[in-house]
Amino acid sequence: MSLIARVSRRYQVVIPKEIRKALGIKEGDRVVFEIEGDEIRIRKLRNFLELEGSLKGKPLSPKEVRNRVEEEIAKDAL
């Protein structure tokens, strides 16, 4: 999906409604800006609490928890 938005005098951009709806972006959500070459990628930052329940099953060590969280973040980045 590609849509066009205008940059305001204060360098602000409104995320088009179709994109907000498709990604479930609501007021107060945070987004991440990433630069790739001459492109800007904007993605919704997942709330850590959204990961609740994704580690159910067995007790994990702190290192295992960190690894699982990093895996979830990497999935979100794709």
Biopython code that builds the backbone (N, CA, C, O; Angstrom):
import numpy as np
from Bio.PDB.StructureBuilder import StructureBuilder

atoms = [
    (1, "MET", "N", (0.857, -1.175, 0.000)),
    (1, "MET", "CA", (0.000, 0.000, 0.000)),
    (1, "MET", "C", (0.897, 1.231, 0.000)),
    (1, "MET", "O", (1.804, 1.332, 0.826)),
    (2, "SER", "N", (0.667, 2.132, -0.881)),
    (2, "SER", "CA", (1.410, 3.388, -0.940)),
    (2, "SER", "C", (0.421, 4.546, -0.949)),
    (2, "SER", "O", (-0.500, 4.582, -1.765)),
    (3, "LEU", "N", (0.619, 5.482, -0.043)),
    (3, "LEU", "CA", (-0.211, 6.676, 0.036)),
    (3, "LEU", "C", (0.698, 7.881, 0.188)),
    (3, "LEU", "O", (1.842, 7.752, 0.625)),
    (4, "ILE", "N", (0.200, 9.029, -0.166)),
    (4, "ILE", "CA", (0.989, 10.257, -0.109)),
    (4, "ILE", "C", (0.474, 11.142, 1.017)),
    (4, "ILE", "O", (-0.734, 11.297, 1.200)),
    (5, "ALA", "N", (1.405, 11.718, 1.768)),
    (5, "ALA", "CA", (1.068, 12.678, 2.815)),
    (5, "ALA", "C", (1.963, 13.903, 2.631)),
    (5, "ALA", "O", (3.063, 13.798, 2.090)),
    (6, "ARG", "N", (1.497, 15.038, 3.073)),
    (6, "ARG", "CA", (2.245, 16.287, 2.924)),
    (6, "ARG", "C", (2.976, 16.612, 4.231)),
    (6, "ARG", "O", (2.442, 16.394, 5.319)),
    (7, "VAL", "N", (4.185, 17.127, 4.115)),
    (7, "VAL", "CA", (4.966, 17.576, 5.269)),
    (7, "VAL", "C", (4.551, 19.012, 5.566)),
    (7, "VAL", "O", (4.576, 19.867, 4.681)),
    (8, "SER", "N", (4.170, 19.274, 6.814)),
    (8, "SER", "CA", (3.726, 20.617, 7.191)),
    (8, "SER", "C", (4.917, 21.548, 7.384)),
    (8, "SER", "O", (6.071, 21.122, 7.333)),
    (9, "ARG", "N", (4.618, 22.819, 7.605)),
    (9, "ARG", "CA", (5.647, 23.826, 7.845)),
    (9, "ARG", "C", (6.503, 23.457, 9.056)),
    (9, "ARG", "O", (7.672, 23.835, 9.135)),
    (10, "ARG", "N", (5.916, 22.719, 9.997)),
    (10, "ARG", "CA", (6.640, 22.303, 11.203)),
    (10, "ARG", "C", (7.199, 20.889, 11.046)),
    (10, "ARG", "O", (7.547, 20.244, 12.035)),
    (11, "TYR", "N", (7.283, 20.413, 9.816)),
    (11, "TYR", "CA", (7.839, 19.088, 9.472)),
    (11, "TYR", "C", (7.047, 17.937, 10.084)),
    (11, "TYR", "O", (7.615, 16.903, 10.437)),
    (12, "GLN", "N", (5.751, 18.118, 10.208)),
    (12, "GLN", "CA", (4.881, 17.070, 10.720)),
    (12, "GLN", "C", (4.182, 16.385, 9.561)),
    (12, "GLN", "O", (3.893, 17.003, 8.536)),
    (13, "VAL", "N", (3.912, 15.085, 9.743)),
    (13, "VAL", "CA", (3.218, 14.294, 8.731)),
    (13, "VAL", "C", (2.091, 13.539, 9.421)),
    (13, "VAL", "O", (2.297, 12.952, 10.482)),
    (14, "VAL", "N", (0.905, 13.549, 8.829)),
    (14, "VAL", "CA", (-0.219, 12.783, 9.354)),
    (14, "VAL", "C", (-0.200, 11.413, 8.692)),
    (14, "VAL", "O", (-0.135, 11.311, 7.467)),
    (15, "ILE", "N", (-0.258, 10.358, 9.504)),
    (15, "ILE", "CA", (-0.318, 9.000, 8.958)),
    (15, "ILE", "C", (-1.716, 8.809, 8.385)),
    (15, "ILE", "O", (-2.701, 8.966, 9.107)),
    (16, "PRO", "N", (-1.823, 8.472, 7.098)),
    (16, "PRO", "CA", (-3.146, 8.322, 6.485)),
    (16, "PRO", "C", (-4.014, 7.293, 7.210)),
    (16, "PRO", "O", (-3.519, 6.298, 7.740)),
    (17, "LYS", "N", (-5.314, 7.558, 7.220)),
    (17, "LYS", "CA", (-6.279, 6.727, 7.935)),
    (17, "LYS", "C", (-6.171, 5.255, 7.537)),
    (17, "LYS", "O", (-6.232, 4.374, 8.395)),
    (18, "GLU", "N", (-6.013, 4.987, 6.242)),
    (18, "GLU", "CA", (-5.947, 3.602, 5.776)),
    (18, "GLU", "C", (-4.771, 2.859, 6.401)),
    (18, "GLU", "O", (-4.883, 1.683, 6.747)),
    (19, "ILE", "N", (-3.651, 3.548, 6.542)),
    (19, "ILE", "CA", (-2.461, 2.920, 7.128)),
    (19, "ILE", "C", (-2.643, 2.751, 8.629)),
    (19, "ILE", "O", (-2.293, 1.709, 9.183)),
    (20, "ARG", "N", (-3.193, 3.775, 9.296)),
    (20, "ARG", "CA", (-3.456, 3.652, 10.740)),
    (20, "ARG", "C", (-4.363, 2.473, 11.009)),
    (20, "ARG", "O", (-4.134, 1.703, 11.942)),
    (21, "LYS", "N", (-5.389, 2.331, 10.196)),
    (21, "LYS", "CA", (-6.344, 1.240, 10.384)),
    (21, "LYS", "C", (-5.692, -0.123, 10.116)),
    (21, "LYS", "O", (-5.894, -1.069, 10.878)),
    (22, "ALA", "N", (-4.914, -0.220, 9.041)),
    (22, "ALA", "CA", (-4.271, -1.491, 8.682)),
    (22, "ALA", "C", (-3.283, -1.950, 9.754)),
    (22, "ALA", "O", (-3.141, -3.148, 9.998)),
    (23, "LEU", "N", (-2.599, -0.996, 10.396)),
    (23, "LEU", "CA", (-1.597, -1.347, 11.409)),
    (23, "LEU", "C", (-2.123, -1.258, 12.837)),
    (23, "LEU", "O", (-1.416, -1.590, 13.788)),
    (24, "GLY", "N", (-3.361, -0.810, 12.979)),
    (24, "GLY", "CA", (-3.936, -0.701, 14.320)),
    (24, "GLY", "C", (-3.283, 0.400, 15.144)),
    (24, "GLY", "O", (-3.161, 0.277, 16.362)),
    (25, "ILE", "N", (-2.865, 1.471, 14.486)),
    (25, "ILE", "CA", (-2.217, 2.579, 15.193)),
    (25, "ILE", "C", (-3.289, 3.488, 15.781)),
    (25, "ILE", "O", (-4.195, 3.951, 15.089)),
    (26, "LYS", "N", (-3.152, 3.729, 17.092)),
    (26, "LYS", "CA", (-4.103, 4.582, 17.789)),
    (26, "LYS", "C", (-3.371, 5.756, 18.431)),
    (26, "LYS", "O", (-2.146, 5.739, 18.554)),
    (27, "GLU", "N", (-4.117, 6.764, 18.834)),
    (27, "GLU", "CA", (-3.532, 7.912, 19.516)),
    (27, "GLU", "C", (-2.719, 7.435, 20.713)),
    (27, "GLU", "O", (-3.181, 6.603, 21.495)),
    (28, "GLY", "N", (-1.530, 7.954, 20.850)),
    (28, "GLY", "CA", (-0.664, 7.578, 21.965)),
    (28, "GLY", "C", (0.302, 6.449, 21.633)),
    (28, "GLY", "O", (1.277, 6.241, 22.354)),
    (29, "ASP", "N", (0.044, 5.711, 20.540)),
    (29, "ASP", "CA", (0.976, 4.664, 20.130)),
    (29, "ASP", "C", (2.290, 5.307, 19.707)),
    (29, "ASP", "O", (2.338, 6.481, 19.339)),
    (30, "ARG", "N", (3.338, 4.523, 19.766)),
    (30, "ARG", "CA", (4.650, 5.016, 19.351)),
    (30, "ARG", "C", (5.031, 4.350, 18.043)),
    (30, "ARG", "O", (4.693, 3.192, 17.800)),
    (31, "VAL", "N", (5.742, 5.096, 17.201)),
    (31, "VAL", "CA", (6.233, 4.555, 15.941)),
    (31, "VAL", "C", (7.745, 4.725, 15.890)),
    (31, "VAL", "O", (8.311, 5.599, 16.545)),
    (32, "VAL", "N", (8.383, 3.876, 15.101)),
    (32, "VAL", "CA", (9.826, 3.900, 14.936)),
    (32, "VAL", "C", (10.129, 4.372, 13.518)),
    (32, "VAL", "O", (9.515, 3.902, 12.561)),
    (33, "PHE", "N", (11.074, 5.300, 13.382)),
    (33, "PHE", "CA", (11.535, 5.757, 12.079)),
    (33, "PHE", "C", (12.873, 5.098, 11.800)),
    (33, "PHE", "O", (13.787, 5.165, 12.622)),
    (34, "GLU", "N", (12.993, 4.462, 10.643)),
    (34, "GLU", "CA", (14.241, 3.818, 10.239)),
    (34, "GLU", "C", (14.629, 4.334, 8.862)),
    (34, "GLU", "O", (13.781, 4.496, 7.985)),
    (35, "ILE", "N", (15.904, 4.588, 8.686)),
    (35, "ILE", "CA", (16.409, 5.052, 7.392)),
    (35, "ILE", "C", (17.089, 3.883, 6.706)),
    (35, "ILE", "O", (17.945, 3.221, 7.294)),
    (36, "GLU", "N", (16.708, 3.630, 5.463)),
    (36, "GLU", "CA", (17.339, 2.606, 4.636)),
    (36, "GLU", "C", (17.668, 3.253, 3.297)),
    (36, "GLU", "O", (16.792, 3.450, 2.454)),
    (37, "GLY", "N", (18.953, 3.580, 3.114)),
    (37, "GLY", "CA", (19.340, 4.279, 1.892)),
    (37, "GLY", "C", (18.674, 5.637, 1.849)),
    (37, "GLY", "O", (18.861, 6.457, 2.748)),
    (38, "ASP", "N", (17.884, 5.879, 0.790)),
    (38, "ASP", "CA", (17.179, 7.157, 0.680)),
    (38, "ASP", "C", (15.701, 7.013, 1.039)),
    (38, "ASP", "O", (14.877, 7.840, 0.649)),
    (39, "GLU", "N", (15.372, 5.960, 1.783)),
    (39, "GLU", "CA", (13.983, 5.717, 2.178)),
    (39, "GLU", "C", (13.818, 5.817, 3.686)),
    (39, "GLU", "O", (14.755, 5.569, 4.445)),
    (40, "ILE", "N", (12.619, 6.182, 4.108)),
    (40, "ILE", "CA", (12.257, 6.197, 5.522)),
    (40, "ILE", "C", (11.212, 5.119, 5.724)),
    (40, "ILE", "O", (10.224, 5.060, 4.992)),
    (41, "ARG", "N", (11.421, 4.285, 6.693)),
    (41, "ARG", "CA", (10.436, 3.260, 7.053)),
    (41, "ARG", "C", (9.865, 3.652, 8.410)),
    (41, "ARG", "O", (10.610, 3.956, 9.341)),
    (42, "ILE", "N", (8.547, 3.642, 8.514)),
    (42, "ILE", "CA", (7.866, 3.923, 9.775)),
    (42, "ILE", "C", (7.114, 2.661, 10.153)),
    (42, "ILE", "O", (6.365, 2.110, 9.346)),
    (43, "ARG", "N", (7.315, 2.203, 11.384)),
    (43, "ARG", "CA", (6.585, 1.019, 11.836)),
    (43, "ARG", "C", (6.075, 1.249, 13.243)),
    (43, "ARG", "O", (6.647, 2.023, 14.010)),
    (44, "LYS", "N", (5.005, 0.574, 13.566)),
    (44, "LYS", "CA", (4.423, 0.673, 14.897)),
    (44, "LYS", "C", (5.348, -0.026, 15.884)),
    (44, "LYS", "O", (5.812, -1.138, 15.630)),
    (45, "LEU", "N", (5.612, 0.627, 17.004)),
    (45, "LEU", "CA", (6.406, 0.036, 18.057)),
    (45, "LEU", "C", (5.476, -0.799, 18.919)),
    (45, "LEU", "O", (4.514, -0.293, 19.496)),
    (46, "ARG", "N", (5.778, -2.074, 18.993)),
    (46, "ARG", "CA", (4.936, -2.960, 19.798)),
    (46, "ARG", "C", (5.194, -2.702, 21.268)),
    (46, "ARG", "O", (6.335, -2.517, 21.691)),
    (47, "ASN", "N", (4.136, -2.693, 22.027)),
    (47, "ASN", "CA", (4.208, -2.531, 23.466)),
    (47, "ASN", "C", (4.690, -3.841, 24.070)),
    (47, "ASN", "O", (4.190, -4.909, 23.719)),
    (48, "PHE", "N", (5.645, -3.766, 24.962)),
    (48, "PHE", "CA", (6.184, -4.970, 25.595)),
    (48, "PHE", "C", (5.076, -5.823, 26.201)),
    (48, "PHE", "O", (5.172, -7.051, 26.204)),
    (49, "LEU", "N", (4.022, -5.186, 26.715)),
    (49, "LEU", "CA", (2.932, -5.934, 27.337)),
    (49, "LEU", "C", (2.147, -6.760, 26.327)),
    (49, "LEU", "O", (1.466, -7.710, 26.714)),
    (50, "GLU", "N", (2.225, -6.417, 25.033)),
    (50, "GLU", "CA", (1.554, -7.207, 24.006)),
    (50, "GLU", "C", (2.178, -8.598, 23.888)),
    (50, "GLU", "O", (1.561, -9.517, 23.350)),
    (51, "LEU", "N", (3.394, -8.746, 24.390)),
    (51, "LEU", "CA", (4.079, -10.030, 24.326)),
    (51, "LEU", "C", (3.620, -10.976, 25.436)),
    (51, "LEU", "O", (4.012, -12.142, 25.466)),
    (52, "GLU", "N", (2.780, -10.463, 26.356)),
    (52, "GLU", "CA", (2.318, -11.276, 27.467)),
    (52, "GLU", "C", (1.678, -12.556, 26.941)),
    (52, "GLU", "O", (0.856, -12.522, 26.026)),
    (53, "GLY", "N", (2.061, -13.670, 27.525)),
    (53, "GLY", "CA", (1.511, -14.955, 27.125)),
    (53, "GLY", "C", (2.311, -15.644, 26.044)),
    (53, "GLY", "O", (2.111, -16.836, 25.810)),
    (54, "SER", "N", (3.205, -14.947, 25.380)),
    (54, "SER", "CA", (3.975, -15.566, 24.301)),
    (54, "SER", "C", (5.090, -16.452, 24.839)),
    (54, "SER", "O", (5.715, -17.188, 24.076)),
    (55, "LEU", "N", (5.345, -16.392, 26.134)),
    (55, "LEU", "CA", (6.410, -17.208, 26.727)),
    (55, "LEU", "C", (5.850, -18.269, 27.669)),
    (55, "LEU", "O", (6.592, -18.813, 28.487)),
    (56, "LYS", "N", (4.563, -18.573, 27.571)),
    (56, "LYS", "CA", (3.953, -19.565, 28.452)),
    (56, "LYS", "C", (4.510, -20.949, 28.169)),
    (56, "LYS", "O", (4.972, -21.235, 27.064)),
    (57, "GLY", "N", (4.462, -21.784, 29.160)),
    (57, "GLY", "CA", (4.855, -23.170, 28.967)),
    (57, "GLY", "C", (5.807, -23.653, 30.026)),
    (57, "GLY", "O", (5.485, -24.584, 30.764)),
    (58, "LYS", "N", (6.965, -23.051, 30.124)),
    (58, "LYS", "CA", (7.948, -23.493, 31.113)),
    (58, "LYS", "C", (8.686, -22.276, 31.657)),
    (58, "LYS", "O", (8.805, -21.255, 30.980)),
    (59, "PRO", "N", (9.178, -22.395, 32.881)),
    (59, "PRO", "CA", (9.963, -21.290, 33.436)),
    (59, "PRO", "C", (11.239, -21.091, 32.620)),
    (59, "PRO", "O", (11.891, -22.061, 32.234)),
    (60, "LEU", "N", (11.589, -19.844, 32.363)),
    (60, "LEU", "CA", (12.776, -19.538, 31.579)),
    (60, "LEU", "C", (13.762, -18.736, 32.410)),
    (60, "LEU", "O", (13.378, -17.985, 33.306)),
    (61, "SER", "N", (15.024, -18.908, 32.102)),
    (61, "SER", "CA", (16.055, -18.102, 32.750)),
    (61, "SER", "C", (15.978, -16.687, 32.191)),
    (61, "SER", "O", (15.412, -16.480, 31.117)),
    (62, "PRO", "N", (16.539, -15.707, 32.903)),
    (62, "PRO", "CA", (16.544, -14.340, 32.366)),
    (62, "PRO", "C", (17.176, -14.260, 30.974)),
    (62, "PRO", "O", (16.707, -13.501, 30.124)),
    (63, "LYS", "N", (18.233, -15.036, 30.738)),
    (63, "LYS", "CA", (18.872, -15.030, 29.422)),
    (63, "LYS", "C", (17.921, -15.559, 28.350)),
    (63, "LYS", "O", (17.857, -15.014, 27.248)),
    (64, "GLU", "N", (17.175, -16.631, 28.677)),
    (64, "GLU", "CA", (16.216, -17.184, 27.718)),
    (64, "GLU", "C", (15.083, -16.189, 27.444)),
    (64, "GLU", "O", (14.630, -16.055, 26.307)),
    (65, "VAL", "N", (14.635, -15.505, 28.477)),
    (65, "VAL", "CA", (13.582, -14.494, 28.299)),
    (65, "VAL", "C", (14.085, -13.400, 27.371)),
    (65, "VAL", "O", (13.386, -13.006, 26.437)),
    (66, "ARG", "N", (15.312, -12.899, 27.625)),
    (66, "ARG", "CA", (15.891, -11.848, 26.785)),
    (66, "ARG", "C", (15.979, -12.314, 25.337)),
    (66, "ARG", "O", (15.649, -11.558, 24.424)),
    (67, "ASN", "N", (16.423, -13.557, 25.117)),
    (67, "ASN", "CA", (16.532, -14.092, 23.752)),
    (67, "ASN", "C", (15.165, -14.159, 23.082)),
    (67, "ASN", "O", (15.031, -13.797, 21.913)),
    (68, "ARG", "N", (14.154, -14.616, 23.807)),
    (68, "ARG", "CA", (12.806, -14.699, 23.232)),
    (68, "ARG", "C", (12.260, -13.319, 22.893)),
    (68, "ARG", "O", (11.643, -13.126, 21.845)),
    (69, "VAL", "N", (12.492, -12.358, 23.789)),
    (69, "VAL", "CA", (12.017, -10.992, 23.537)),
    (69, "VAL", "C", (12.715, -10.423, 22.303)),
    (69, "VAL", "O", (12.073, -9.796, 21.460)),
    (70, "GLU", "N", (14.025, -10.638, 22.195)),
    (70, "GLU", "CA", (14.764, -10.154, 21.024)),
    (70, "GLU", "C", (14.244, -10.800, 19.743)),
    (70, "GLU", "O", (14.179, -10.144, 18.704)),
    (71, "GLU", "N", (13.873, -12.079, 19.805)),
    (71, "GLU", "CA", (13.299, -12.761, 18.636)),
    (71, "GLU", "C", (11.979, -12.115, 18.234)),
    (71, "GLU", "O", (11.727, -11.906, 17.048)),
    (72, "GLU", "N", (11.131, -11.796, 19.218)),
    (72, "GLU", "CA", (9.837, -11.162, 18.930)),
    (72, "GLU", "C", (10.047, -9.774, 18.318)),
    (72, "GLU", "O", (9.349, -9.388, 17.381)),
    (73, "ILE", "N", (11.001, -9.044, 18.851)),
    (73, "ILE", "CA", (11.285, -7.704, 18.304)),
    (73, "ILE", "C", (11.788, -7.826, 16.874)),
    (73, "ILE", "O", (11.400, -7.039, 16.010)),
    (74, "ALA", "N", (12.648, -8.805, 16.618)),
    (74, "ALA", "CA", (13.170, -9.006, 15.262)),
    (74, "ALA", "C", (12.039, -9.361, 14.296)),
    (74, "ALA", "O", (12.029, -8.888, 13.160)),
    (75, "LYS", "N", (11.087, -10.188, 14.735)),
    (75, "LYS", "CA", (9.934, -10.535, 13.890)),
    (75, "LYS", "C", (9.149, -9.287, 13.530)),
    (75, "LYS", "O", (8.704, -9.126, 12.394)),
    (76, "ASP", "N", (8.981, -8.398, 14.514)),
    (76, "ASP", "CA", (8.220, -7.170, 14.301)),
    (76, "ASP", "C", (8.925, -6.243, 13.323)),
    (76, "ASP", "O", (8.277, -5.457, 12.632)),
    (77, "ALA", "N", (10.240, -6.331, 13.263)),
    (77, "ALA", "CA", (11.006, -5.450, 12.380)),
    (77, "ALA", "C", (10.897, -5.856, 10.913)),
    (77, "ALA", "O", (11.201, -5.057, 10.027)),
    (78, "LEU", "N", (10.472, -7.077, 10.652)),
    (78, "LEU", "CA", (10.385, -7.551, 9.255)),
    (78, "LEU", "C", (9.200, -7.026, 8.539)),
    (78, "LEU", "O", (8.999, -7.338, 7.365)),
]
sb = StructureBuilder()
sb.init_structure("model")
sb.init_model(0)
sb.init_chain("A")
sb.init_seg("    ")
for serial, (resi, resn, name, xyz) in enumerate(atoms, 1):
    if name == "N":
        sb.init_residue(resn, " ", resi, " ")
    sb.init_atom(name, np.array(xyz, "f"), 0.0, 1.0, " ", f" {name:<3s}", serial, name[0])
structure = sb.get_structure()
